[in-house]
């Protein structure tokens, strides 16, 4: 199994800038007007089915989100 290296500080900054940038109204309209491809829809539905099997109750889903948020917050402070 191949181990994935953590992203460099530069890469994290670039990704953060992309993720945090504000979109224009035109960009939002364009994104919402673009339909998902069949492959994107199938992949999304597959991931939703997996998540719902893995975390079948609302309480389990909420507990997962809380754990994930703590992980993401800790990683942000690195």
C-alpha positions, 0 to 999 in steps of 0.5 A: 500500500502506498503511503500518501505524504502530507501536503507541503505548507505551500500546497496547503496555502494554495488549496486554502486560498482556492477553497476560501475564495469568494465566488462571483454571482456569475460563477455560482450561477454557472456551477448550478446550471451545469448538470452532474454527469452520470459518473458523478451522480453514480459516485455521489450516490455510492458514497451516500449509500456507504456513509449511511451504512457505516453510520446508520443513525443520526447520532452516529452521523453527528458523532462522526462529524464532531470527530472529523471536525476536531481532526480538521481543526487540529490539522489546520493548526499545524 
